[in-house]
Amino acid sequence: MLDPRELSPGFQELPLEVQSLVREGWQADDERDRQLVLLRVADRKLAILHALLLFVPVHALVQGLAPLPMACAAVVSAAVGESWSRFHSGQVATPAIAAVAFLLLELPWFPSNPFRILGLLAATGFVAMCAAYLGLRRELRIME
C-alpha cells in the first residue's frame, strides 16, 4: 500500500536507505497514534465506570431504589464520567463537576422531602470527596 506522502517530490529525491527510514518513522507515528486512541477510549470507559460506581449507590442511599431515579442517576453519572474524560479533569475539576451534577440530580426529588437537606448536603460532600480522590488518581495515572 502506497502512502500518499511517498508521491511528494521531496520524498522521491531521497536516497533509498533514507526513504526506508522515513517509512519506518511514519509507521511508528501511526502506531503511536493508534495506541493513543486506545488509551483515550480506555480512559473514557474507566471514567464512566468510576462515575457510575460513585453516583448510583449514593443516589440509592439518598432516594431509594425507585426505577426512574436510578435510571436518571445512571444517565447523569455516564455524562459526568464522559465530562471527566473529555475535559481531562484533575483533582479540582473532578469534584466540582461531580458535586454540581449530583446536586442537580437530586433537585427534582427534593421537594417531595424537604426535611432531608442535611442528608443531601452530606451525600453531596461525600460525592465531592470521593471524586477528589478519583481526580487525584487521574492526575497520578498520567505520571505512570
C-alpha positions in Angstrom: 0.0 0.0 0.0 1.5 3.3 -1.1 1.4 6.2 1.3 0.4 9.4 -0.4 3.4 11.2 1.3 5.7 9.0 -0.8 4.4 10.7 -4.0 5.9 14.1 -3.0 8.9 15.2 -5.0 11.0 15.8 -1.8 10.5 12.1 -0.8 11.3 10.9 -4.3 14.7 12.7 -4.2 15.8 11.0 -1.0 18.2 8.0 -1.2 16.5 4.6 -0.9 18.0 4.0 2.6 16.7 7.3 3.9 13.3 6.6 2.3 13.1 3.3 4.2 14.0 5.1 7.4 11.3 7.7 6.8 8.7 5.0 6.1 9.7 3.3 9.4 9.2 6.7 11.2 5.8 7.1 9.6 4.8 3.6 10.7 6.0 4.3 14.2 4.0 7.5 14.3 0.9 5.8 13.1 1.3 3.0 15.7 1.7 5.6 18.4 -1.5 7.4 17.2 -3.4 4.1 17.3 -2.1 3.5 20.9 -3.1 7.0 21.9 -6.7 6.4 20.6 -6.9 3.2 22.6 -5.7 4.9 25.7 -8.3 7.6 25.3 -11.1 5.1 24.9 -9.9 3.2 28.0 -9.7 6.4 30.0 -13.2 7.3 28.9 -14.6 3.9 29.9 -12.8 4.0 33.2 -14.1 7.5 34.0 -17.7 6.4 33.2 -17.3 3.3 35.4 -15.9 5.4 38.3 -18.8 7.8 38.0 -21.4 5.0 37.9 -19.8 3.3 40.9 -19.9 6.7 42.8 -23.2 8.1 41.8 -25.6 5.2 41.7 -25.0 3.7 45.2 -25.1 7.2 46.8 -28.2 8.1 45.0 -29.8 4.8 46.0 -29.0 5.6 49.7 -30.5 9.1 49.4 -33.6 8.3 47.3 -34.1 4.6 47.5 -34.3 2.1 44.7 -37.1 3.5 42.6 -36.6 2.7 38.9 -36.9 6.2 37.4 -34.5 7.9 39.8 -32.0 5.1 39.4 -32.1 5.4 35.6 -31.6 9.1 35.9 -28.6 8.5 38.2 -27.1 6.1 35.7 -27.5 8.6 32.8 -26.2 11.6 34.8 -23.2 9.5 36.1 -22.4 8.4 32.5 -22.5 12.1 31.4 -20.2 13.0 34.4 -17.7 10.3 33.5 -17.7 11.5 29.9 -17.1 15.1 31.0 -14.2 14.0 33.3 -12.6 12.2 30.4 -13.3 14.9 27.8 -12.1 17.8 30.0 -9.1 15.8 31.4 -10.2 16.9 34.8 -7.9 16.5 37.7 -8.1 16.9 41.5 -10.0 20.2 41.4 -12.3 19.9 38.4 -13.4 16.3 39.1 -15.1 17.0 42.4 -16.6 20.3 41.2 -18.2 18.6 38.2 -19.4 15.7 40.4 -20.9 17.9 43.2 -22.8 20.1 40.8 -24.1 17.1 38.8 -25.1 15.3 42.0 -27.0 18.3 43.3 -28.8 18.8 40.0 -29.6 15.1 40.0 -31.2 15.3 43.5 -33.1 18.5 43.0 -36.2 17.1 41.2 -36.9 14.7 44.1 -36.0 17.2 46.8 -39.5 19.0 47.1 -41.1 15.7 47.9 -39.0 15.5 51.1 -37.6 18.9 52.1 -36.5 17.8 55.6 -33.6 15.8 54.1 -31.5 18.8 53.4 -28.7 17.7 55.7 -28.6 14.2 54.2 -28.5 15.7 50.8 -25.6 18.1 51.7 -23.7 15.2 53.4 -24.2 13.0 50.4 -23.0 15.8 48.1 -20.0 16.3 50.3 -19.2 12.6 50.2 -19.5 12.5 46.4 -17.2 15.5 46.2 -14.6 14.0 48.5 -14.7 10.7 46.6 -14.5 12.5 43.3 -11.5 14.5 44.6 -9.7 11.2 45.2 -10.6 9.9 41.8 -9.3 13.2 40.3 -6.0 12.7 42.2 -5.8 9.2 40.8 -6.4 10.5 37.3 -3.6 13.0 37.8 -1.2 10.4 39.1 -2.1 8.0 36.3 -0.7 10.5 33.9 2.7 10.2 35.5 2.8 6.4 35.5 
